[in-house]
């Protein structure tokens, strides 16, 4: 349940080094590559389908209402492979350890599975990208039933990079989303291995400790993100956030739904269902290194994030 530091990332260089050139690795054991070869897809038209099986973080099998199936690779994004040998150290700028990448590949696969597997989705091809890749897989944007762009979601959580080697109409937007994830040091860009959920599923997903500009005048850009990776709602009343200098924040109320997240800001503001505020008059998180721990209502540590 505790994250481990990954010591060799060049964080600052990531902001300007966003030219990623390596391609996606094909999963040999797909067990159903390509499609039936009979369905025609008009670019820009969302086709309803059901996500029947996630293959990896950017590839899944879908079934259409007529019973036909396709293997879809989400266009424009590339997630790490789940096996170390499948990861090219040059694919993700500044991240060279294939074992580290594979841990995030597992996280990307788990996230895609949690978001869409067994659920209704839409797939939309892009004229600029073409209909299929060289393996016969359908290249398409994937949207959840609520309209969430899954490719964008993977990028925003630091679980994927933009696959710049291919052309697609959302490239500039996707690059902006990726740059923000790099800037905030989220996911792969955090230097931390994924934090496995505790028994209750709540863990520290990210710590944004270096606010833009002067930390003292931008307190709410210093924040901690909690996520619930479990399958039940967790009441947070009485839970605590602590840091290595002795600071403690106690949750007086609130809960976290499965798959949901809460952002805890250092400064003041009005609490909502997704954003909480410590009300501190000064920065809390040390830019030069700190450790933040999450404790349940009984005082047991359930997650840790260090930098």
ZIMOTA-V8189 format. One record per pair of residues at least 6 apart in sequence whose C-alpha atoms are under 6 Angstrom apart, sorted by the first residue. I is the first residue (numbers start at 1). J is the second residue. If there is no record, write none. Layout:
BEGIN
i->(I/I)
j->(J/J)
END
This chain:
BEGIN
i->(1/1/1/1/2/2/2/3/3/3/3/4/4/5/6/6/9/10/21/22/24/33/34/34/34/34/35/35/43/43/43/44/44/45/46/46/46/47/47/48/48/49/49/49/49/49/50/50/50/50/50/51/51/51/51/52/52/52/52/53/53/54/54/56/57/57/57/57/58/58/58/59/59/60/60/61/61/62/62/63/71/72/72/72/73/74/74/75/75/75/76/76/77/77/77/78/78/78/79/80/80/81/81/81/82/82/82/83/84/84/84/87/89/108/120/121/121/121/122/122/123/123/123/124/124/125/128/128/129/129/131/131/132/132/142/143/143/154/155/156/156/157/158/158/158/158/159/182/184/186/197/197/198/201/201/201/202/202/203/203/203/204/205/205/205/206/206/207/208/208/209/209/209/210/211/211/216/216/219/219/220/220/220/222/222/223/223/223/224/224/225/225/226/226/227/227/228/228/228/229/230/231/232/233/233/233/234/234/235/236/236/237/237/237/238/238/238/239/239/239/239/239/240/240/240/240/241/241/241/241/242/242/242/243/243/244/262/262/263/264/264/264/265/266/266/266/267/267/267/267/268/268/269/289/290/290/291/291/292/292/293/293/294/294/294/295/295)
j->(196/197/198/303/195/303/304/193/195/304/305/192/193/192/191/192/94/94/165/91/78/71/70/71/136/137/69/70/125/126/127/124/125/124/122/123/124/122/123/121/122/63/64/120/121/122/62/63/119/120/121/62/117/118/119/61/62/117/118/60/61/60/113/109/79/108/109/112/73/74/79/72/73/71/72/70/71/69/70/69/137/137/138/139/139/140/141/139/140/141/162/163/161/162/163/160/161/163/160/101/105/87/102/105/102/105/106/102/98/99/102/98/96/159/145/143/144/145/142/143/140/141/142/140/141/140/167/168/167/168/138/139/138/139/150/149/150/160/178/177/181/187/181/186/187/188/187/189/208/206/203/229/302/228/229/230/227/228/226/227/303/226/225/226/227/224/225/224/222/223/222/285/287/287/221/222/282/283/266/267/265/266/267/265/266/264/265/266/263/264/262/263/261/262/260/261/258/259/260/259/258/258/258/256/257/258/255/256/255/254/255/251/252/253/251/252/297/250/251/295/296/297/249/250/294/295/248/249/293/294/248/292/293/291/292/291/274/275/275/275/276/277/277/277/278/280/277/278/279/280/277/279/277/307/306/307/305/306/304/305/303/304/301/302/303/301/302)
END
